[in-house]
Amino acid sequence: MATEAQLAQARRTVENEDYLPWAEVKAAKALLGIVEPDHVAEARAMMGLPAVPSQVKNQ
């Protein structure tokens, strides 16, 4: 369980996410329960490709 201080720091990290390392922001979002969409799978779906490249059949 996170303390109030840890949650406050996580909120500050998320507010300044454009200026901080990706891994730090991802950890802060996980602590706060923020779920990010899988942009790669979303983009592949828009192009009509399978979500996981391993689903492509060898020809």
C-alpha positions in Angstrom: 0.0 0.0 0.0 1.4 3.4 -1.0 1.7 6.2 1.5 0.1 9.6 1.0 3.6 11.0 0.3 4.2 8.4 -2.4 0.9 9.1 -4.0 1.5 12.8 -4.0 4.9 12.3 -5.6 3.3 10.0 -8.2 0.7 12.7 -9.0 3.5 15.3 -9.4 5.4 12.9 -11.7 2.3 12.3 -13.9 1.6 16.1 -14.1 5.2 16.7 -15.4 5.4 13.5 -17.6 6.6 15.4 -20.6 9.8 16.3 -18.8 10.6 13.1 -17.0 12.0 9.6 -18.0 9.4 7.3 -19.5 10.0 4.5 -17.0 9.5 6.9 -14.0 6.2 8.1 -15.5 5.0 4.6 -16.2 5.8 3.5 -12.6 4.0 6.5 -11.2 0.9 5.8 -13.4 0.9 2.2 -12.3 1.0 3.3 -8.6 -2.0 5.6 -9.3 -3.9 2.9 -11.2 -3.7 4.7 -14.6 -3.8 2.3 -17.5 -2.3 3.5 -20.8 -3.7 2.0 -24.0 -1.4 -0.2 -26.1 -0.7 2.3 -29.0 1.2 -0.3 -31.0 -1.7 -2.7 -31.1 -4.1 0.1 -31.8 -2.0 1.3 -34.8 -1.6 -2.2 -36.1 -5.4 -2.7 -35.9 -6.0 0.6 -37.8 -3.7 -0.8 -40.6 -5.6 -4.1 -40.6 -2.6 -6.0 -39.2 -2.7 -8.5 -36.4 -2.0 -7.1 -32.9 1.0 -9.3 -32.4 3.5 -9.8 -35.3 3.9 -13.5 -34.4 0.3 -14.0 -35.7 1.5 -13.3 -39.2 1.8 -16.6 -41.2 5.1 -17.4 -42.9 4.8 -17.5 -46.6 
